[in-house]
Amino acid sequence: MQTRRIGRSGLYVTPLILGGNVFGWTADREASFAVLDAFIDAGYNAVDTAEQYSKWVPGHAGGESEAVIGAWLKSRRARDRIVLATKVGGQLPGDNSDLSASAIVKSVEGSLARLQTDYIDLYQSHTDDTATPLDETLEAHDRLIRAGKVRAIGASHLSPDRLLQALAVSERDGLARYECLQPQFNLVKRSEYEGPLQQAVLLGGLGVITYSSLAKGFLSGKYRTAEDCARSAWDKWLKTYLDERGTRILRALEEVADQQGASMAEIALAWVIAQPGVTAAIVAANTVGELSELLGAGRVSLNESQLAVLSAASAVAGDAREQS
């Protein structure tokens, strides 16, 4: 399968990346192993997780997802077959994102132990930490790269201004730079990435791996009523998409899916992958059955007319960016 380079790094990933947020949460160890096996067997090569997954679950402390992935890597002897990405720093409401040098050094050792590996391919700052100088954070990341514990670094939840500032600090001080950004981006939620952030990414030559690429599963077409949404752990988010615009997007997905002989989820992912600057889309699945409805996305090629239909359906009135 064709791979794409992450920024200017030496990392190359397939257009779908498996998200590990469900591992050890809504997917137990056995189900997680099965999904990981199926994803790699289908020709894909990258897995993304975070030290905080799944801290939001009562009784969990974080690190559950990394531990499951680490056990799978050891069981399958699969470390050389995947690009492994994880994240450092807080994400949850009320958590302080600590990207100080001491926190990064402590966190990377914990992640390496749980993942049962000597190195992390892509180590990402999860949420911006404005209390810590950017040069301190980037120097800590740079030391990890020079020590061989990390191959490249990235970030998530950075504003365009903060991203450009970070790139400028790396250039000024000769430090490793963020090679990748991880924003929320899908047919429902376009404005976080499109516009200034996309322009900054393209200007800096960064890779982009998108999270929530299916809008919590809404774009699969499985959630069309409040009752449907109630069956999901993402219930409160899904319900917000059940408006006229959401319905319009689903109709457009159905139309293009019929033309392509693909699932609605595959079409929604193919649209994301085709957007300027996007390297890959993160997907998550609790079962092999759920995963099977996504795997074709990396091979779907949407024509200009189909891309235009989907972009127009997801446009927000008065925002020209949403139609691009």
C-alpha positions in Angstrom: 0.0 0.0 0.0 1.2 3.5 -0.8 2.7 5.4 2.2 3.0 9.1 2.9 5.9 10.9 4.6 5.2 12.6 7.9 6.5 16.1 7.4 10.3 16.1 6.9 10.9 13.1 9.1 11.9 9.6 8.1 8.5 8.2 9.0 6.2 6.9 6.3 2.6 5.9 7.1 -0.3 4.4 5.3 -3.3 6.7 4.8 -5.2 5.2 7.8 -3.7 5.0 11.3 -5.3 2.9 14.0 -6.4 4.9 17.0 -5.9 3.2 20.3 -8.2 5.2 22.5 -10.7 2.3 22.8 -8.1 -0.3 23.8 -8.5 -1.3 27.4 -11.8 0.7 27.5 -14.6 -0.3 25.2 -12.4 -3.0 23.6 -11.0 -5.5 26.0 -7.6 -7.2 25.5 -8.9 -10.0 23.2 -10.9 -7.6 21.0 -8.0 -5.1 20.9 -5.6 -7.8 19.8 -8.0 -9.0 17.0 -8.5 -5.4 15.7 -4.7 -4.8 15.7 -4.1 -8.1 13.9 -6.7 -7.3 11.2 -5.4 -3.8 10.7 -1.9 -4.8 10.1 -2.9 -7.8 8.0 -4.8 -5.4 5.7 -1.6 -3.7 4.8 -1.7 -0.7 7.2 1.3 0.2 9.3 0.7 2.8 12.0 -0.9 2.9 15.5 -1.6 6.0 17.6 -2.3 6.2 21.3 -1.6 8.4 24.4 -0.4 8.1 28.0 -3.8 9.5 29.1 -5.9 6.8 27.4 -8.2 5.8 29.1 -7.9 8.0 32.2 -11.5 9.2 31.9 -12.9 5.8 32.8 -13.7 5.3 36.5 -11.0 3.2 38.1 -8.5 3.9 35.3 -5.3 5.9 35.8 -4.2 6.3 32.2 -1.8 4.1 30.3 -4.3 1.3 29.7 -4.2 1.6 26.0 -0.4 1.7 25.8 -0.3 -1.4 28.0 -2.6 -3.3 25.7 -0.6 -2.3 22.6 2.6 -3.2 24.4 1.3 -6.7 25.2 0.2 -7.1 21.6 3.6 -6.0 20.2 5.4 -8.5 22.4 3.0 -11.3 21.6 3.1 -10.7 17.9 6.8 -9.6 17.7 5.4 -6.8 15.6 7.5 -3.8 16.6 9.3 -3.6 13.3 6.1 -3.7 11.3 4.5 -0.6 12.7 5.0 3.2 13.1 4.2 3.7 16.8 2.8 7.0 17.9 1.9 8.2 21.4 1.4 11.4 23.3 2.6 13.2 26.4 0.7 15.8 28.4 -2.8 16.3 29.7 -5.9 16.4 27.6 -8.9 16.0 29.9 -10.9 19.0 31.2 -9.4 20.0 34.6 -6.0 18.4 33.8 -3.0 20.7 33.5 -0.9 19.8 30.4 2.6 19.6 31.8 5.2 19.8 29.0 8.1 20.7 31.3 11.4 18.9 30.7 11.0 16.8 33.9 7.5 15.8 33.0 8.5 14.7 29.5 11.4 12.7 30.7 9.2 10.9 33.3 6.4 10.3 30.9 8.5 8.9 28.1 9.9 6.3 30.4 6.4 5.3 31.5 5.2 5.0 27.9 8.3 3.0 26.8 7.7 0.5 29.7 4.0 0.1 29.0 4.6 -0.2 25.2 7.4 -2.7 25.8 9.7 -1.0 23.3 13.0 0.8 23.3 11.8 3.7 21.1 8.7 5.6 20.0 8.5 6.6 16.4 6.3 9.7 16.8 6.1 11.4 20.3 3.5 14.1 20.4 2.7 17.0 22.8 -0.9 16.3 23.5 -2.2 19.7 24.6 -0.4 23.0 24.7 1.3 24.0 27.9 1.6 27.8 27.9 3.2 27.8 31.4 6.3 26.1 30.1 8.6 28.0 27.6 8.5 26.4 24.2 12.3 26.1 24.2 12.2 24.0 27.3 9.6 21.6 25.8 11.5 21.4 22.5 14.9 20.9 24.1 13.5 18.0 26.1 12.1 16.4 22.9 15.4 17.0 21.2 17.3 15.2 23.9 15.0 12.2 23.5 15.7 12.1 19.8 19.4 12.3 20.3 19.2 9.5 23.0 17.4 7.3 20.5 14.2 7.0 22.5 12.1 9.0 20.0 12.5 9.2 16.2 10.3 12.3 15.5 8.0 14.7 17.4 4.6 16.1 16.8 1.8 18.1 18.5 -1.9 18.2 19.0 -4.3 21.0 20.0 -1.9 23.8 19.0 -3.2 27.1 17.7 -1.7 28.4 14.4 0.2 31.1 16.3 1.7 28.6 18.8 2.6 26.2 16.1 4.5 28.9 14.1 6.2 30.0 17.3 7.3 26.5 18.1 8.7 26.1 14.5 10.5 29.4 14.9 12.1 28.3 18.2 13.3 25.0 16.7 14.8 26.9 13.7 16.4 29.5 16.0 18.0 27.1 18.5 18.7 24.2 16.1 16.3 21.9 17.9 14.1 19.1 16.6 10.9 20.5 15.3 7.3 19.3 15.3 7.0 17.3 12.1 3.3 16.5 12.6 0.1 18.1 13.8 -3.0 16.1 15.0 -6.2 18.2 14.7 -9.8 17.2 14.8 -11.0 17.1 11.2 -14.0 15.5 9.5 -16.9 16.4 7.3 -18.8 17.7 10.4 -16.0 19.5 12.1 -13.9 21.3 9.5 -13.2 24.7 11.0 -10.5 23.7 13.5 -8.1 22.6 10.7 -9.2 24.6 7.7 -8.1 28.2 7.4 -5.1 29.5 9.5 -4.0 26.1 10.9 -4.0 24.4 7.5 -2.1 27.4 6.1 0.5 27.1 8.9 0.9 23.4 8.3 1.4 23.9 4.5 3.8 26.7 5.1 5.9 24.7 7.5 5.8 21.4 5.5 4.3 19.4 8.4 2.4 16.2 8.2 -1.2 16.0 9.5 -2.9 13.0 11.1 -6.5 13.8 11.9 -8.4 12.5 14.9 -12.2 12.0 15.2 -12.1 11.4 11.4 -15.6 9.9 11.5 -17.1 12.4 14.0 -17.3 9.8 16.8 -18.8 7.3 14.3 -21.6 9.6 13.1 -20.3 9.6 9.5 -20.7 5.8 9.4 -24.4 6.4 9.0 -25.3 4.3 12.0 -26.6 7.1 14.2 -29.6 8.8 12.7 -31.9 9.0 15.7 -31.5 9.8 19.4 -32.1 6.1 20.1 -29.3 5.2 17.8 -27.0 7.6 19.6 -27.9 6.3 23.0 -26.2 3.0 22.1 -22.8 4.7 21.8 -20.3 5.8 24.5 -20.2 9.1 22.4 -23.9 9.7 22.9 -23.8 13.4 23.9 -21.6 14.3 21.0 -23.5 12.3 18.4 -26.8 14.0 19.3 -25.4 17.4 18.4 -24.8 16.3 14.8 -28.5 15.3 14.3 -29.5 18.5 12.6 -30.3 19.5 9.0 -26.7 19.9 8.1 -25.8 16.4 9.5 -28.6 14.8 7.6 -27.5 16.6 4.4 -24.0 15.2 4.9 -25.2 11.7 5.4 -27.3 11.9 2.2 -24.2 13.0 0.3 -22.2 10.2 1.7 -24.8 7.7 0.7 -24.9 9.0 -2.8 -21.1 8.8 -3.2 -20.9 5.5 -1.4 -23.3 4.0 -3.9 -21.3 5.3 -6.8 -18.1 3.9 -5.4 -19.4 0.6 -4.0 -18.0 1.5 -0.6 -19.3 2.1 2.9 -20.3 5.6 4.0 -17.4 5.5 6.5 -14.9 4.7 3.8 -16.1 7.6 1.8 -16.0 10.0 4.7 -12.4 8.9 5.4 -11.4 9.1 1.8 -12.6 12.7 1.7 -10.4 13.6 4.7 -7.4 11.9 3.3 -7.8 13.8 0.0 -7.7 17.3 1.7 -4.6 19.5 1.3 -2.0 18.8 3.9 -3.5 15.6 5.3 -1.1 12.7 5.6 -3.5 10.2 7.2 -6.7 9.8 9.1 -6.9 8.1 12.5 -9.7 5.5 12.8 -10.8 3.4 15.8 -12.8 0.2 16.1 -14.0 -2.0 18.9 -14.3 -5.1 16.8 -13.0 -6.6 13.6 -16.5 -6.2 12.1 -16.4 -2.5 12.7 -12.9 -2.2 11.3 -13.9 -4.1 8.1 -16.2 -1.2 7.2 -13.3 1.2 7.3 -10.4 -0.6 5.7 -11.2 0.2 2.1 -10.8 4.0 2.6 -7.1 3.9 1.9 -7.8 2.5 -1.6 -10.8 4.7 -2.5 -10.1 7.5 -5.0 -12.8 10.1 -5.1 -13.1 12.2 -8.3 -13.4 15.9 -8.3 -17.2 15.8 -8.7 -17.6 13.5 -5.7 -15.2 15.6 -3.5 -17.3 18.7 -4.5 -20.6 17.1 -3.6 -19.3 16.1 -0.1 -17.7 19.5 0.5 -20.8 21.4 -0.5 -23.0 19.2 1.7 -20.9 19.9 4.7 -20.6 23.6 4.1 -21.6 26.0 6.8 -23.6 29.0 5.7 -21.5 32.1 5.4 -18.2 30.3 5.7 -16.5 29.9 2.3 -13.7 27.8 3.9 -16.1 25.0 4.6 -16.8 24.6 0.9 -13.2 24.1 -0.2 
